[in-house]
Structures are given as C-alpha cells and as structure tokens.
Amino acid sequence: MSRGSVIRCWLAVLVLGFGLVQGGFAMAAEGMVVHAEPRGPAVAIDVRATVAAPHALIWSTLTDYGHLSEFIPGMQSSKITERRGTTAIVEQRGEAGFMVFSYGIDVLVASTEYQPDTIEIRLLKGNLKRLDGRYQVQRGEKDGTWVVSWSGMVEPSLPLPQFLNVRLIRGSIVDQFRGMIDEIERRDVVRRTASTKGH
C-alpha cells in the first residue's frame, strides 16, 4: 500500500473533532489546549476549551447529532439511527483531508449521555480500529464559564509513523474542535440577542 493510502486512512480521525500536538500541552487557538501522546498503535488525546455560555446550551450543542454536519468541517452527514435509553446510535459520513490527500469516512458510534456533565463515545463499526472517549463539561474558574473537553483513545485502521502523524493533521483536527466551540458561542450570541429584543 502506498504512503498516500496510509495517510488517507489515518486522516479518518479528523471528522471526530479532536486535536493533537506533539508532546505536552500547547495552545492551539484562543482558549483551547490540546495534548496527545502515543499509546502503542493508538493515540491518547485530550482537548479542551473554556466558553462563557449557559450549561444547557453547551449540552444541547454537544448532543445535537443530527446537525453536526452544519458546523463541523468535513462532516457531510450525521444522523441518529436509533435510541437506546440515554444512548444515541449515530451514523456519520464525510471526508477528511490534508493538502492533496483525502479520505472518505463512514462510522457508526454510540453516544451515551450522563447528565449533567459527561457524554461517552464508543465506536461500533467503521474505518477506525478504536475510538473510546468522552466529552465533559465542568465549571470554569470564572463565574459563568465552563470547560468543555474531550479525552480518549483513537486508533486508525492503518498506523502512521509517530513522527508524521501530529505534523500532518494537527491543524485540521484543531479546526474540527474549534467548529464545535464556535457553534456554542454562535448559539449563545443568538440567545442573548433574542433575550435583549424580548425586553
């Protein structure tokens, strides 16, 4: 298999909206911190950002599975195929890319909600070998702020050498998580504008 094919397979992780940097924590964008380290063939990931928005709005955005494709770059479709109590079975399709490379994505994940602070995500099938992670929403240091984070393990179907993986995909992955944060902030602006007009 060519190097390009291996790279395209690894880039499937982009649609999940997680960020990577080489070693340690580093600022990826204003208010955003990401960390990644290799764990055998998988990568342990933590990405977080602080937002000033109501908890209910943050939670509703994170669980708005049917509209993720409207604000997550590279995601073409996202739909709930089944509900099992507090677990949503979500089918996602899209395309991830870096420079001249692109990779079609087709995954089915289980998203289990533990209100008010945790959403666990598990891969059921698709073109990732492993995906175990969770979103968490925790109080920020300042009143009215919340820290939104995702942490977990991701393993692609085909491995990419460690010295290449972060350099190739860091920027694109950060854009994915930023898409979620931007949508939370956008919805909060809409909420506050409507509230002002209502008075």
C-alpha positions in Angstrom: 0.0 0.0 0.0 1.4 3.4 -0.9 2.3 6.1 1.6 -0.6 8.2 0.3 -3.1 5.4 1.1 -1.8 5.0 4.6 -2.0 8.8 5.2 -5.6 8.9 3.9 -6.7 6.1 6.2 -5.1 7.8 9.3 -6.9 11.1 8.4 -10.2 9.4 9.2 -9.8 10.7 12.7 -10.3 14.3 11.6 -14.0 14.0 11.4 -14.2 13.3 15.1 -13.2 16.8 16.0 -10.2 16.1 18.3 -6.9 18.0 18.4 -3.3 16.8 18.6 0.0 18.4 19.3 3.5 16.8 19.7 4.2 16.2 23.4 2.9 18.3 26.3 0.1 20.8 26.4 0.1 23.7 24.0 -2.2 26.5 22.9 -4.0 25.6 19.7 -6.3 28.6 19.4 -7.5 31.2 21.8 -8.7 29.5 24.9 -8.0 26.0 23.5 -5.5 23.5 24.8 -4.6 20.1 23.3 -2.4 17.2 24.3 -1.6 13.9 22.6 0.8 11.1 23.2 1.3 7.6 21.6 0.0 4.6 23.4 1.2 1.7 21.3 -0.6 1.9 17.9 -3.2 4.3 19.4 -3.0 7.9 20.4 -4.2 9.3 23.8 -5.9 12.6 23.2 -7.1 15.5 25.4 -8.5 18.7 24.0 -10.3 21.4 26.0 -11.6 25.0 25.7 -13.3 27.4 28.1 -16.5 29.0 27.0 -18.8 31.6 28.5 -22.3 30.2 27.8 -25.1 28.5 29.7 -24.6 24.9 30.6 -27.8 23.9 28.9 -26.8 25.5 25.6 -23.4 23.7 25.7 -25.0 20.4 26.4 -27.6 20.8 23.7 -24.9 21.6 21.1 -22.7 18.7 22.0 -25.7 16.3 21.7 -27.2 17.9 18.5 -26.1 14.9 16.5 -28.5 15.5 13.6 -27.0 18.9 12.8 -23.3 18.3 13.4 -22.6 18.4 9.6 -23.8 22.0 9.6 -20.9 23.2 11.7 -18.2 20.5 11.9 -15.8 21.0 9.0 -15.5 17.9 6.7 -18.7 16.2 8.0 -21.2 15.6 5.3 -23.9 13.9 7.2 -24.7 12.9 10.8 -27.9 11.2 11.8 -29.4 9.3 14.7 -30.3 5.8 13.6 -31.6 4.5 16.9 -32.2 5.5 20.6 -31.4 3.1 23.4 -32.4 4.9 26.6 -29.8 7.5 27.1 -27.6 6.2 24.2 -27.9 7.6 20.7 -26.6 5.4 17.8 -25.2 7.9 15.3 -24.1 7.4 11.7 -21.6 9.8 10.4 -20.2 10.3 6.9 -17.8 12.8 5.5 -14.4 13.4 4.1 -11.2 14.4 5.8 -8.2 15.8 4.0 -4.8 17.3 4.3 -3.2 19.0 1.4 -3.7 16.7 -1.7 -4.9 13.7 0.4 -8.5 12.9 1.2 -10.3 10.0 2.8 -14.0 9.1 2.8 -15.4 8.5 6.3 -18.2 6.1 7.3 -18.6 5.3 11.0 -21.3 4.3 13.5 -20.8 5.4 17.1 -22.7 5.0 20.3 -23.0 8.2 22.3 -24.2 7.7 25.9 -25.3 10.8 27.9 -24.8 11.1 31.6 -26.3 14.4 32.5 -25.2 16.9 33.5 -21.5 16.6 32.7 -20.4 13.5 30.6 -21.0 12.0 27.2 -19.2 8.8 26.4 -18.5 7.9 22.8 -17.7 4.4 21.5 -17.1 3.2 18.0 -19.4 0.4 16.9 -18.1 0.0 13.4 -16.4 1.9 10.6 -13.0 2.7 9.3 -11.3 3.4 12.7 -9.9 0.4 14.6 -10.6 2.1 18.0 -12.4 5.0 19.4 -13.1 5.3 23.2 -13.6 8.8 24.6 -15.8 11.2 26.4 -16.9 14.8 26.4 -17.1 16.5 29.8 -18.5 19.9 30.8 -17.0 21.3 34.0 -17.2 24.7 35.8 -14.6 27.2 34.7 -12.5 29.3 37.1 -14.7 32.4 36.3 -18.4 32.6 37.1 -20.5 31.8 34.0 -17.7 29.9 32.3 -17.4 26.2 31.5 -14.6 24.0 30.4 -15.6 21.7 27.5 -13.2 18.8 27.0 -12.8 15.6 25.0 -10.4 12.9 26.0 -9.9 9.3 24.9 -8.0 6.8 22.7 -8.1 6.8 18.9 -6.5 4.1 16.7 -6.8 4.3 12.9 -7.2 1.2 10.7 -3.6 1.6 9.5 -0.8 3.2 11.6 1.2 6.2 10.5 4.7 6.7 11.9 4.6 8.8 15.0 7.0 11.4 13.7 4.5 12.2 10.9 1.0 11.9 12.5 1.0 15.1 14.5 2.7 17.2 11.9 0.3 16.1 9.2 -3.0 16.5 10.9 -2.7 18.9 13.9 -4.1 22.0 12.1 -7.1 20.2 10.6 -8.1 18.5 13.8 -7.9 21.7 15.8 -10.3 23.2 13.2 -12.8 20.4 13.9 -12.9 21.0 17.7 -13.0 24.8 17.0 -16.1 24.2 14.9 -17.9 22.9 17.9 -16.7 25.7 20.2 -17.6 28.3 17.6 -21.1 26.9 17.2 -21.6 27.0 21.0 -20.5 30.7 21.0 -22.7 31.5 18.0 -25.8 30.0 19.6 -25.1 31.9 22.7 -25.0 35.2 20.7 -28.3 34.3 19.1 -29.8 33.5 22.6 -28.5 36.8 24.1 -29.7 38.8 21.1 -33.2 37.3 21.3 -33.3 38.0 25.1 -32.4 41.6 24.6 -35.1 42.1 22.0 -37.6 40.4 24.2 -37.0 43.2 26.8 
